Amino acid sequence: MTTTSLAVAKGAVLGITAQPATAEELSVATPAPSRHLTNTGMFAWCGEEIGRRPGGSLQWIVVSDEERARMDAAVRQGLNAIFADYQSNGIINAQEFYEALNQ
C-alpha cells in the first residue's frame, strides 16, 4: 500500500468511525477445550448479540460459586443418567466418547 493510499484509507476509516468510543475490551478465560461448544458457539453468539444491540446492551450475569456448584452437580447427575441409559442399552463407551469429544 502506498503512502497516499494509506492516508486515504486512514481518513476513510476515521470518517466512518468518528464517534465516541464506548466499547471496552473483554477478556474471558474458560476451562473448556478450544473446540468445546462454549468456545465455538456461545462466545460467537454473545459477540453477535452485542453487535446487534445499540450501545452493547447485552447483560452478562455472573452466578455465585455456590450456584455454579449446584449447576455443575445437576449437569453431572444428568450426564450420569444419560450414560447409565446408554449402558443399559449395550453402549458401554458413551462416556468415553463424550469425554474424548470434549477435550
N, C-alpha and C positions, 0 to 999 in steps of 0.2 A: 504494500500500500504506500503510495507516495505521501509526502508531507501535506500537499494540498488536499488530497482526498481524505487523509486522516483528519485534517482540520474541519473539513466539510462534514465528515461522519460524526466528529465530536459535537459540532454545532447542531446537527440534526438530533442527536441523542439528547443533548441538553435542552433543546427546544421542546422535545416531546416529553421529557421528564422534569420539566421545570415546575415542580410542585414541592411543597414541604415534605421532607422525609418523615414518615410516621412509622415505618416498619422497624422492628427490632430483629436482631439475629436470634434464631432459636436453635440451640444445640440439644440433641437428645441422645442419651445413652440407653441402650437396651441389652438385656442378656440374651435376647433371641438371636439365633443364627441369621446371617445376612440374607438367606433365601426364605426365611420364615415369613408367613403372611403379615406379621406385624410390620416388617420392613418393606415388603414388596407391595402390600395392599393398603394398610391402614395409614402409613405416613404419606403415601401418594394421595390417598383420599383427603387427608387433612389439608395438604397443600392445595389441592383443587378447590376445596370448600373455602379456605381462607381467600384464595384468589377470586372466588365468585362473590364474596361478601364485601360491601363497601366498608372501608376502614378496618378490614380484618376482624370482623365482629364475632368470629368463632370463639366459643369459650372452651377452655380445657379444664376439666375437673380433676383434681388430684385427691385420691382417696387416702384415708389413714392407713397406717401399717396394719392395724387390726382388720379393717375392711378388706384390704388386699389379701391378707392371710385367709379370711373366710372365703373370698372368691377363689383363691388358689385351691383350697380344700374342696370346694364344690366342683371345680374342674377335675381334680384328681378323682373324686368319687364318681363323677360321670364317666370319665375315661376308663376307670376300673370296671364299671358296669358294662361298658361297650366291649372291652377286651374279654370279659367273662362271657358275654353273649357270643362273641366270635368263637371263643374256645369251646363253648358248649355245642357249637355247630361244626366243630372239627377244624377250625382255622386257629392253629396254636401259635402262630407267629405274627399276629396282628400288631401286638405291642412293639415287637422288634422292627416291623416295617414303619410304624408310626415314628418311633424314635430315630430311625435312620433318615426318614424324610425331614425331620425337624432338627437336624444337627446344624 
